[in-house]
Amino acid sequence: MHVKKGDKVVVIAGSDRGKIGKVLTSMPKQNRVIVEGVNMITKHQKQNNQVQQAGILHQEGTVNVSNVMLYCDKCKSGVRTEVKVENGKKVRACKKCGTVI
């Protein structure tokens, strides 16, 4: 997958196109990610024996990883990445401006 947990991404397709958020969870086997504030779903929660409250919860749903791009703060847009070697370690860099993401 080209995105990891904690990456800043922009949604490029779907009803939430253009939104920017942080990747909360990545699921490589399903090719999906959960992005903060994107694809909000409504869940009706039943009260359990524990301290949970019953009610309507709003939480993020999953988004296909092909519908997000890494966000470059310098370019202010979604960008493709390249792999560079700096000090013997592989790092991801922006294709447009070359800054390390």
N, C-alpha and C positions, 0 to 999 in steps of 0.2 A: 504494500500500500504506500502511496505517496504522502499520506498525512499520518501524523502521530498524535497521541494524547497531548494536549497543551498547545498545539499549533493554532495560529490564527488563520481562519479560512473565510472565503467568500462563497456564497451559494450562486451557482451559475445557471441553474435550471429549476423549474418548478414554481410553485406559488410563492415561495419565499426568495425569489431571485433578487440578488443585490444585497441581501443581509450579510453582515459580518459578525462572526462569533468565534468562540474558542471551542476546540474539540474537547468534549468531556470524556467520551469513551470511544474507542475504536474496536471494531469487531472484524478482524481480518478474514475469518472463515466465511462470514456472511457478506463481505464486501460492503459493510455499512458503518456509519459513524453517527454519534449523537453530538449535535452542535448546540451550544448555549443560545437559547432564544429562538430557535428555528424549528419549524414543523411542530408547533404546540398542539397537543392532543388533550382531550378531556377524559378523565378517568373517574368513574363512580366508585368510591372506596367504601366497603362495608367495615363496620367496626369489628376488631378482633378482641380476643381475651386480653391482649396486651393494652398498652396505653394509647393506641392509635385512635384518632378521631375519625368518625364517619363523615362523609361529605364528598364534594366534587373537587378533585385535584386537577391542576393544569401542569403538565410536564412535557418535556421534549420527546419527540418521537425520533426514529432513526431516519437517516438520509443515505441514499446510495453514494458511495465514495466518488463515483464518476460525476456527480452533480456539485462537487466542491473543488475549489482551487486554493492553493496557498496564497495568503495575502502578504504583499510586500509593503511595509510602512513607507519606504522611500518612494516607490512608484505609485502608491495609493490605489492599487488595483490587484486583481488576481493574476498570478504569474506562473509560468512553467519553471521548473527547476532543473539545475544541472548539478552533478556531483563534482566537487573540487577536492583536492588533497591539500590540506594546510597543516604543517607541522606533523606530517605522517598520519593524520586522521582524515577520514572522509567527512565532508560537510556538504549540506545542501545550500546552493546559492541561486539567486534570482538570475534568470536568463537575460532579462533586459538590462539591469544595472550592475549585476555582479555582486551585490551585497549578500553576506551570509545570513541565512534565515535561521 
